[in-house]
Protein backbone atom coordinates (compact mmCIF):
# COMPACT_ATOMS: atom_id res chain seq x y z
CA UNK A 1 0.00 0.00 0.00
CA UNK A 2 1.24 3.48 -0.87
CA UNK A 3 0.27 6.88 0.48
CA UNK A 4 -1.56 7.79 -2.71
CA UNK A 5 -3.72 4.65 -2.34
CA UNK A 6 -5.14 5.65 1.07
CA UNK A 7 -8.91 6.21 1.00
CA UNK A 8 -11.70 6.59 3.56
CA UNK A 9 -14.22 3.78 3.82
CA UNK A 10 -17.22 4.24 1.50
CA UNK A 11 -19.80 6.42 3.27
CA UNK A 12 -17.36 7.60 5.96
CA UNK A 13 -17.23 11.15 4.61
CA UNK A 14 -20.10 13.32 3.43
CA UNK A 15 -19.74 16.56 1.50
CA UNK A 16 -21.26 19.61 3.22
CA UNK A 17 -24.46 21.16 1.81
CA UNK A 18 -23.53 24.09 -0.45
CA UNK A 19 -26.11 26.80 0.23
CA UNK A 20 -27.04 29.71 -2.02
CA UNK A 21 -26.17 27.91 -5.27
CA UNK A 22 -29.36 28.19 -7.30
CA UNK A 23 -33.00 27.03 -7.00
CA UNK A 24 -32.28 23.47 -8.12
CA UNK A 25 -30.09 22.78 -5.08
CA UNK A 26 -32.97 23.01 -2.60
CA UNK A 27 -31.05 25.60 -0.58
CA UNK A 28 -30.78 28.41 -3.12
CA UNK A 29 -31.53 32.13 -2.94
CA UNK A 30 -31.94 32.75 0.84
CA UNK A 31 -29.87 29.67 1.75
CA UNK A 32 -32.33 28.45 4.40
CA UNK A 33 -32.20 31.71 6.36
CA UNK A 34 -35.73 32.90 5.61
CA UNK A 35 -36.50 36.44 4.45
CA UNK A 36 -34.91 39.63 5.83
CA UNK A 37 -34.24 40.34 9.49
CA UNK A 38 -31.16 40.30 11.66
CA UNK A 39 -30.68 36.54 11.53
CA UNK A 40 -30.62 36.51 7.74
CA UNK A 41 -27.56 38.78 7.66
CA UNK A 42 -23.96 37.71 7.99
CA UNK A 43 -21.77 38.53 10.98
CA UNK A 44 -24.56 38.31 13.58
CA UNK A 45 -24.01 36.66 16.95
CA UNK A 46 -26.98 36.91 19.29
CA UNK A 47 -26.17 34.47 22.09
CA UNK A 48 -28.57 34.72 25.04
CA UNK A 49 -30.55 37.51 23.33
CA UNK A 50 -34.25 37.04 24.02
CA UNK A 51 -35.85 39.62 21.77
CA UNK A 52 -35.63 42.49 24.23
CA UNK A 53 -36.95 40.45 27.16
CA UNK A 54 -34.57 40.46 30.13
CA UNK A 55 -32.25 37.47 29.47
CA UNK A 56 -32.29 34.50 31.83
CA UNK A 57 -28.74 35.06 33.04
CA UNK A 58 -29.71 38.58 34.16
CA UNK A 59 -33.01 37.49 35.77
CA UNK A 60 -31.33 35.00 38.11
CA UNK A 61 -30.04 36.31 41.45
CA UNK A 62 -26.33 36.82 41.95
CA UNK A 63 -24.79 34.87 44.83
CA UNK A 64 -21.49 34.71 46.60
CA UNK A 65 -18.35 36.76 46.46
CA UNK A 66 -14.99 36.22 44.77
CA UNK A 67 -12.18 37.73 46.78
CA UNK A 68 -9.95 39.56 44.28
CA UNK A 69 -6.75 39.18 46.35
CA UNK A 70 -7.18 35.63 47.68
CA UNK A 71 -4.09 33.50 48.03
CA UNK A 72 -3.57 30.47 45.77
CA UNK A 73 -1.44 27.69 47.18
CA UNK A 74 0.24 24.79 45.41
CA UNK A 75 -1.24 21.74 47.16
CA UNK A 76 0.92 18.66 47.88
CA UNK A 77 -0.11 15.43 49.60
CA UNK A 78 2.21 13.70 52.07
CA UNK A 79 1.95 10.44 50.12
CA UNK A 80 3.51 12.11 47.08
CA UNK A 81 6.37 13.55 49.13
CA UNK A 82 7.02 10.02 50.50
CA UNK A 83 6.98 8.62 46.96
CA UNK A 84 9.59 11.20 45.82
CA UNK A 85 11.76 10.46 48.89
CA UNK A 86 11.62 6.71 48.11
CA UNK A 87 12.53 7.42 44.46
CA UNK A 88 15.53 9.50 45.59
CA UNK A 89 14.28 12.72 44.03
CA UNK A 90 14.05 14.42 47.44
CA UNK A 91 16.71 14.00 50.15
CA UNK A 92 14.99 13.39 53.51
CA UNK A 93 18.29 14.13 55.31
CA UNK A 94 18.16 17.77 54.23
CA UNK A 95 15.32 20.16 55.24
CA UNK A 96 12.55 19.95 52.66
CA UNK A 97 11.70 23.49 51.62
CA UNK A 98 9.40 24.90 48.93
CA UNK A 99 12.45 25.43 46.69
CA UNK A 100 13.41 21.75 47.11
CA UNK A 101 9.88 20.65 46.14
CA UNK A 102 10.02 22.80 42.98
CA UNK A 103 13.54 21.58 42.11
CA UNK A 104 12.46 17.92 42.45
CA UNK A 105 9.55 18.49 40.05
CA UNK A 106 6.86 17.66 42.62
CA UNK A 107 5.53 21.23 42.47
CA UNK A 108 5.49 23.08 39.15
CA UNK A 109 5.27 26.58 40.62
CA UNK A 110 4.68 27.53 44.21
CA UNK A 111 2.19 30.41 43.54
CA UNK A 112 1.61 32.13 46.93
CA UNK A 113 3.20 29.20 48.75
CA UNK A 114 2.97 25.44 49.20
CA UNK A 115 0.35 23.79 51.41
CA UNK A 116 0.77 20.21 52.67
CA UNK A 117 -2.24 17.91 53.07
CA UNK A 118 -2.36 14.57 54.89
CA UNK A 119 -3.47 12.18 52.10
CA UNK A 120 -1.28 9.08 51.83
CA UNK A 121 1.15 7.32 54.16
CA UNK A 122 4.24 9.16 55.39
CA UNK A 123 7.09 7.26 57.07
CA UNK A 124 10.22 9.37 56.47
CA UNK A 125 11.83 11.27 59.34
CA UNK A 126 12.04 14.65 57.63
CA UNK A 127 12.16 18.35 58.41
CA UNK A 128 9.60 20.17 56.23
CA UNK A 129 9.26 23.97 56.05
CA UNK A 130 6.33 25.28 53.98
CA UNK A 131 3.80 28.14 53.90
CA UNK A 132 0.82 26.10 55.09
CA UNK A 133 -0.22 22.67 56.31
CA UNK A 134 -3.36 20.95 57.54
CA UNK A 135 -3.59 19.74 61.14
CA UNK A 136 -3.62 16.03 60.23
CA UNK A 137 -0.57 16.56 57.99
CA UNK A 138 1.42 18.10 60.86
CA UNK A 139 0.35 15.21 63.11
CA UNK A 140 1.35 12.60 60.49
CA UNK A 141 4.85 14.07 60.03
CA UNK A 142 5.42 14.27 63.81
CA UNK A 143 4.15 10.67 64.20
CA UNK A 144 6.83 9.59 61.68
CA UNK A 145 9.47 11.33 63.84
CA UNK A 146 9.88 14.46 61.71
CA UNK A 147 8.90 18.08 62.05
CA UNK A 148 6.62 20.18 59.86
CA UNK A 149 7.02 23.92 60.40
CA UNK A 150 4.68 26.48 58.87
CA UNK A 151 6.75 29.56 57.98
CA UNK A 152 4.18 32.18 56.98
CA UNK A 153 0.79 32.81 58.53
CA UNK A 154 -1.53 30.66 56.46
CA UNK A 155 -5.26 31.23 56.81
CA UNK A 156 -6.64 27.90 58.01
Buried (B, 14 or more C-beta within 10 A) or exposed (E): EEEEEEEEEEEEEEEEEEBEEEEEEEBBEEBEBEEEEEEEEEEEEEEEEEEEEEEEEEEEEEEEEEEEEEBEBBBBBBBBBBBBBEEEBBEBEEEBBBEBBBEBEBBEEBBBBBBBBBBBEBBBEBBBBBBBBBEEBBEBBEEBEBBBEBEEEBEE
